[in-house]
Amino acid sequence: MKVPLKSQEQILMLLKQLNHAVSAQEIYIELRSQKQSLGLATIYRILKTLKLQGMIRARSLSSGEDLYSLVEQDKHYLNCLQCGQSEPLNECPVHKLEAQLHSSGQFEIYYHTLEFFGLCYSCQHQSGVKV
């Protein structure tokens, strides 16, 4: 089933307004609060289409939930498996590799992510893990 372009534009505008990663359910709730009616299944189809076009990124949390945001810059995170806290990293050690892969012409790269999973400082102390 083809999704109307207007619906894609609605979601892109919403992601730009929110300016942070959100779940499909949060998009659904936000659109309903703005009196725009798109079903959750339609939202998922639109998100998949936008992701395949390289317009948005999907980031999977350790809980299995995906968060969606515009592709504006690469983002990297430290994720706590216990409390779910997610801290952004400001450095990117893979830009050189990305440039090499892109220049080879064998793969069109839209964006990349880098994520580390473990225990944050607070959870390490609560669980007795040595720091």
HUBEL-V903082 format. One record per residue. D_FIRST is the distance of its C-alpha to the first C-alpha in Angstrom with 1 decimal. Layout:
d_first=D_FIRST
d_first=D_FIRST
This chain:
d_first=0.0
d_first=3.8
d_first=6.5
d_first=9.6
d_first=12.6
d_first=14.8
d_first=13.2
d_first=13.7
d_first=17.2
d_first=18.0
d_first=17.5
d_first=19.5
d_first=22.2
d_first=22.5
d_first=23.0
d_first=25.5
d_first=27.3
d_first=27.5
d_first=28.7
d_first=28.4
d_first=26.1
d_first=24.2
d_first=22.1
d_first=18.7
d_first=20.7
d_first=23.0
d_first=20.3
d_first=19.1
d_first=22.8
d_first=23.6
d_first=20.9
d_first=22.1
d_first=25.7
d_first=24.8
d_first=23.5
d_first=19.9
d_first=17.5
d_first=14.4
d_first=13.7
d_first=14.6
d_first=11.4
d_first=9.6
d_first=12.6
d_first=12.3
d_first=8.9
d_first=10.5
d_first=13.7
d_first=12.5
d_first=11.2
d_first=14.5
d_first=16.5
d_first=15.4
d_first=16.4
d_first=19.7
d_first=19.7
d_first=20.1
d_first=21.8
d_first=21.4
d_first=24.7
d_first=25.2
d_first=28.2
d_first=30.6
d_first=29.2
d_first=25.9
d_first=24.2
d_first=22.3
d_first=23.3
d_first=21.5
d_first=23.4
d_first=23.5
d_first=24.8
d_first=28.2
d_first=30.6
d_first=30.9
d_first=31.7
d_first=33.7
d_first=34.8
d_first=37.3
d_first=35.8
d_first=38.1
d_first=37.1
d_first=39.4
d_first=38.8
d_first=35.4
d_first=36.9
d_first=35.2
d_first=37.5
d_first=36.4
d_first=38.4
d_first=39.5
d_first=40.3
d_first=38.1
d_first=39.9
d_first=37.1
d_first=36.8
d_first=39.1
d_first=37.0
d_first=33.8
d_first=35.6
d_first=36.9
d_first=33.5
d_first=32.0
d_first=35.0
d_first=34.7
d_first=31.6
d_first=30.2
d_first=27.6
d_first=25.8
d_first=26.4
d_first=24.5
d_first=26.6
d_first=28.5
d_first=29.7
d_first=32.9
d_first=33.5
d_first=36.6
d_first=36.8
d_first=40.1
d_first=42.3
d_first=43.1
d_first=46.8
d_first=46.9
d_first=45.3
d_first=47.6
d_first=50.6
d_first=49.4
d_first=48.8
d_first=52.0
d_first=50.5
d_first=52.9
d_first=51.9
